[in-house]
Amino acid sequence: MIESIWVVFTAGLLLGAPSGFAPGPMLLLIISETLRHGKHAGFKVACIPFLTDVPIVVTSGLLFTKITNMNMLLGGISIIGSIFLLYLGIKSIRATNSEFHNCTPHPLLLKEIIFANLANPNPYLFWFTVGGPLMVRSFQQNLGTGIIFLLSFYLGLIGVKLIVAIATGESRDFMQGYLYRRIMQLLSLMLMIFAGYLMLEGLVFLGLLQNW
């Protein structure tokens, strides 16, 4: 039981942390808001998934509760999710030397940040490909493991975003610095390893590979 909890916690954390670093509109907003208006403005952007992800998580959970016994569909979803994670990993590595430009003329309003994240495809792609099936299977073990998966995922996701805001506020050179590039490369590698795991799991669901 304890081992299962730690496996779920680690899986959630390893999925959440790289997602927090993944290049995209929200990372850009965290950096630009912090550079222009300080760490508190960056924190506001970093914490917005707590508001905007709730309907996405609930909808994906309800959907996958109905299909968890359909191995063909779960296999296909796992493979699609693995491709998405591989794409994110490659995209993150390619972005290690890119520059983030400050482009927000005034502090963003809460409704503007909410709209920006709702328009961001990454949460939908994650929860309807990778996160949904993993969350449902965690809750199927028991309520505690499901809650731990969600908490560990958002601990990684929001924690990393807050670290980016803090680091950006402390040093304008951090985003082009050696440490940032190495951290992003490491997390990108983690994403690609997890993509391989999901690909193998998808092949098992499809009956193309025996349990490993």
C-alpha positions as CSV (number, residue, x, y, z in Angstrom):
1,M,0.0,0.0,0.0
2,I,2.8,2.4,1.0
3,E,4.8,1.5,-2.1
4,S,1.7,2.1,-4.3
5,I,1.2,5.5,-2.8
6,W,4.8,6.5,-3.4
7,V,4.6,5.2,-7.0
8,V,1.5,7.4,-7.6
9,F,3.1,10.4,-5.9
10,T,6.3,10.0,-8.0
11,A,4.3,9.6,-11.2
12,G,2.2,12.7,-10.5
13,L,5.3,14.8,-9.5
14,L,7.3,13.7,-12.6
15,L,4.4,14.6,-14.8
16,G,3.7,17.9,-13.1
17,A,7.2,19.3,-12.9
18,P,8.2,19.0,-16.6
19,S,4.8,20.4,-17.5
20,G,5.6,23.4,-15.4
21,F,8.7,24.0,-17.4
22,A,7.2,23.2,-20.8
23,P,7.5,26.2,-23.3
24,G,4.1,27.7,-24.0
25,P,1.9,30.8,-23.5
26,M,1.6,30.4,-19.7
27,L,5.4,30.1,-19.2
28,L,5.8,33.2,-21.4
29,L,3.3,35.1,-19.3
30,I,4.9,34.1,-16.0
31,I,8.3,35.4,-17.2
32,S,7.0,38.5,-18.8
33,E,4.8,39.5,-15.9
34,T,7.6,38.9,-13.4
35,L,10.1,40.8,-15.4
36,R,7.8,43.8,-15.8
37,H,5.8,43.8,-12.6
38,G,7.6,41.7,-10.0
39,K,7.3,38.2,-8.5
40,H,3.8,38.7,-7.2
41,A,2.5,39.2,-10.7
42,G,4.3,36.1,-11.8
43,F,2.8,34.1,-8.9
44,K,-0.7,35.1,-9.9
45,V,-0.1,33.6,-13.4
46,A,1.6,30.5,-12.0
47,C,-1.3,29.6,-9.7
48,I,-4.1,30.1,-12.3
49,P,-4.3,26.3,-13.1
50,F,-6.0,25.9,-9.7
51,L,-9.0,27.7,-11.1
52,T,-9.0,26.8,-14.8
53,D,-8.1,23.1,-14.7
54,V,-11.0,22.0,-12.4
55,P,-13.6,21.6,-15.2
56,I,-11.0,19.9,-17.4
57,V,-10.0,17.4,-14.8
58,V,-13.6,16.6,-13.7
59,T,-14.7,16.2,-17.4
60,S,-11.8,13.9,-18.2
61,G,-12.3,11.9,-15.1
62,L,-16.0,11.3,-15.8
63,L,-15.2,10.4,-19.4
64,F,-12.5,7.8,-18.5
65,T,-14.6,6.3,-15.7
66,K,-16.9,5.1,-18.5
67,I,-14.2,3.6,-20.6
68,T,-11.6,2.1,-18.2
69,N,-12.5,-1.5,-19.2
70,M,-12.1,-0.8,-22.9
71,N,-8.6,-1.9,-23.5
72,M,-8.5,-1.0,-27.2
73,L,-9.5,2.6,-26.5
74,L,-7.2,2.9,-23.5
75,G,-4.3,1.4,-25.6
76,G,-4.9,4.0,-28.3
77,I,-5.1,6.8,-25.8
78,S,-1.9,5.7,-24.0
79,I,-0.1,5.7,-27.3
80,I,-1.4,9.1,-28.3
81,G,-0.4,10.4,-24.8
82,S,3.1,9.0,-25.2
83,I,3.4,10.8,-28.6
84,F,2.3,14.0,-27.0
85,L,4.8,13.7,-24.1
86,L,7.5,12.9,-26.6
87,Y,6.6,16.0,-28.5
88,L,6.7,18.1,-25.4
89,G,10.1,16.7,-24.4
90,I,11.6,17.4,-27.8
91,K,10.0,20.9,-27.9
92,S,11.5,21.7,-24.5
93,I,15.0,20.6,-25.5
94,R,14.8,22.7,-28.7
95,A,13.6,25.7,-26.6
96,T,16.6,25.7,-24.2
97,N,18.4,28.4,-26.1
98,S,15.3,30.4,-27.1
99,E,14.7,33.9,-25.7
100,F,11.5,35.0,-24.0
101,H,10.4,38.5,-24.8
102,N,8.6,40.7,-22.5
103,C,5.4,41.7,-24.3
104,T,2.7,42.6,-21.7
105,P,2.2,46.4,-21.4
106,H,0.4,46.3,-18.0
107,P,-0.3,43.9,-15.2
108,L,-2.8,41.3,-16.5
109,L,-6.2,41.1,-14.9
110,L,-7.3,37.8,-13.4
111,K,-9.9,37.3,-16.2
112,E,-7.2,37.9,-18.8
113,I,-5.0,35.2,-17.2
114,I,-7.9,32.8,-16.9
115,F,-8.8,33.3,-20.6
116,A,-5.1,32.8,-21.6
117,N,-4.9,29.5,-19.8
118,L,-8.3,28.3,-21.1
119,A,-7.1,29.0,-24.6
120,N,-3.9,27.1,-23.9
121,P,-4.3,23.6,-25.5
122,N,-1.7,21.9,-23.2
123,P,-4.1,21.2,-20.2
124,Y,-6.7,19.7,-22.6
125,L,-4.2,17.5,-24.4
126,F,-2.7,16.3,-21.1
127,W,-5.9,15.5,-19.2
128,F,-7.6,13.9,-22.2
129,T,-4.7,11.8,-23.3
130,V,-2.2,11.1,-20.4
131,G,-3.7,12.5,-17.1
132,G,-7.2,11.3,-17.4
133,P,-6.5,7.5,-17.5
134,L,-3.8,7.7,-14.8
135,M,-6.1,9.7,-12.5
136,V,-9.0,7.3,-12.9
137,R,-6.8,4.3,-12.3
138,S,-5.4,6.0,-9.2
139,F,-8.9,6.6,-7.8
140,Q,-9.8,3.0,-8.6
141,Q,-7.2,1.8,-6.2
142,N,-8.7,4.0,-3.5
143,L,-9.7,7.6,-2.8
144,G,-6.3,8.4,-1.1
145,T,-4.1,7.4,-4.1
146,G,-6.3,9.4,-6.4
147,I,-6.0,12.5,-4.3
148,I,-2.3,12.0,-3.9
149,F,-1.9,11.8,-7.7
150,L,-3.7,15.1,-8.2
151,L,-1.9,16.8,-5.3
152,S,1.6,15.6,-6.4
153,F,0.9,16.6,-10.0
154,Y,-0.1,20.2,-9.1
155,L,2.7,20.3,-6.5
156,G,5.1,19.7,-9.4
157,L,3.3,21.9,-11.9
158,I,2.6,25.0,-9.7
159,G,5.9,24.5,-7.7
160,V,8.0,24.7,-10.8
161,K,6.1,27.7,-12.2
162,L,6.6,29.5,-8.9
163,I,10.3,28.7,-9.0
164,V,10.5,30.2,-12.5
165,A,8.8,33.3,-11.2
166,I,11.1,33.6,-8.3
167,A,14.3,32.9,-10.3
168,T,13.1,35.4,-13.0
169,G,12.5,38.1,-10.4
170,E,15.9,37.5,-8.9
171,S,17.9,37.5,-12.1
172,R,17.0,38.7,-15.5
173,D,19.7,36.5,-16.9
174,F,18.4,33.3,-15.4
175,M,16.3,32.3,-18.5
176,Q,19.4,32.3,-20.7
177,G,21.6,30.9,-18.0
178,Y,23.4,27.5,-17.8
179,L,21.4,26.2,-14.8
180,Y,18.0,26.8,-16.5
181,R,19.1,25.1,-19.7
182,R,20.4,22.0,-17.8
183,I,17.2,21.8,-15.6
184,M,15.0,22.0,-18.7
185,Q,17.1,19.4,-20.5
186,L,16.8,17.0,-17.5
187,L,13.0,17.5,-17.2
188,S,12.6,17.1,-21.0
189,L,14.5,13.8,-20.7
190,M,12.1,12.7,-17.9
191,L,9.1,13.5,-20.2
192,M,10.6,11.3,-23.0
193,I,11.3,8.4,-20.6
194,F,7.7,8.6,-19.4
195,A,6.5,8.7,-23.0
196,G,8.3,5.4,-23.6
197,Y,6.6,4.0,-20.5
198,L,3.2,5.0,-21.8
199,M,4.0,3.6,-25.3
200,L,4.8,0.2,-23.8
201,E,1.6,0.3,-21.6
202,G,-0.5,1.1,-24.7
203,L,1.0,-1.8,-26.6
204,V,0.0,-4.1,-23.6
205,F,-3.5,-2.8,-23.7
206,L,-3.7,-3.5,-27.4
207,G,-2.4,-7.0,-26.9
208,L,0.7,-6.3,-29.0
209,L,3.0,-6.8,-26.0
210,Q,2.9,-9.1,-23.0
211,N,2.9,-7.6,-19.5
212,W,6.3,-6.3,-18.6
